[in-house]
């Protein structure tokens, strides 16, 4: 197998017995907590809110790092906006345009009203 993968036998055994570094362990722990908070919020929380939750837990991490980790985990929040009815505001103090046609839509010739 080492010949196929083009690695030395000693290199393979060194890789097999390697222990993860402190940084890798911390990253795995943070990614686990990010995944927990993301799924706990039904996929609604993005990196700002998850960062805030991690700060409450005592994990001091930047929002940018959380967003990078979320991309690595392929987690993307899907927050939907509330439906807001938009209507015309009739109660305003702005001047009204004059009614030039006055409901008379027939003219003698084009371009003349």
N, C-alpha and C positions, 0 to 999 in steps of 0.2 A: 504494500500500500504506500510505503514511503517513496518507492521508486516512481509510482504513478503520480503522486502529488509533488514530486521533486523536492522533498525535504529530507534532511538527515535524520537518522534514527534517534540520535541524542536530542536533536531539536524537538522532535515529536514528544519525547518523554518529558522534556523540560516544559513544553506547553501543556501537557496533560496534568502535571503536578503543580502548575502555577496557581497561586491564590490571588483573588481580586484585590486591587489596591484600595486604599481608604477612599479615594475619590470615586472609584467605581461603585463601592458599597454605598456611599452617600447618594450618588446619582440614582441607584436602584431604589433606595429608600424614598427619595423625593418623588421619583416616577410612580412608585406604588401609591403614595399619598395623593398625587395629582389624579391618578386614575380613579381612586376611591372617591374623591370629592366630585369629579366629573360625573361619574355614574350615580352618585348619591343625589345629584341635582337633576337627574334625568337628561343630562347632556346640555343643560342650559347655561352653566357657568363657563365663562371664558377665562383667559389668563389673569385679568385684573382681580376678579373675585376669588379665584383659586389662590392667587398670591396672598390675598388678605387672609384667607382661611389658614394658609401655611404659616403666616406670621403669627396668627393666634395660637398655633400649635408650638411655636418656638423655632420653627425652621426659617431662618433668615435667608431669603433668596429673592432675586430681582424678578420683576414681571417679565423682562425679556427672556431670562433663562427658563421661566415657566412656559412661555410661548414656544421656545425652541424644543423643550421636552415634549410639549403637547403635539408638536408637529412630528417628532420622532415616533410618538405613540399613535399617530394618526387620529388624534382627538380634535374635533372641531365643534364649537358650540353652535347651536341653532336657536338663537333667541328671536322670537317673533314679536313684532310691535303690536300694541293694542290698537284695535280699530277705533278711529276717531272720525266722527261725522263732520264733514266740512261743508258748510252752507254759506250762501252769500250773506254778508253783514249789511242789513238794511238800516240799522240804527247808527248812522254816521253823520258827521257834520260837513262832509265834502260837498262841493257844488254838483248839481245834477246837470246832465247834458240836456239841451232843449229838444223837444219833440218836433222836429222840422217837418216830417211827413204828415203827422197828425192823422194816421191811418188812411191816407189817400195815396194808394200805390199806383194809380194810373197817371201817365204823363203824356204830353203832346208829342214830345220828341226825346230821343235818348240823351242822357246827361243833363237834363233839366228837371228841376223839382220846384 
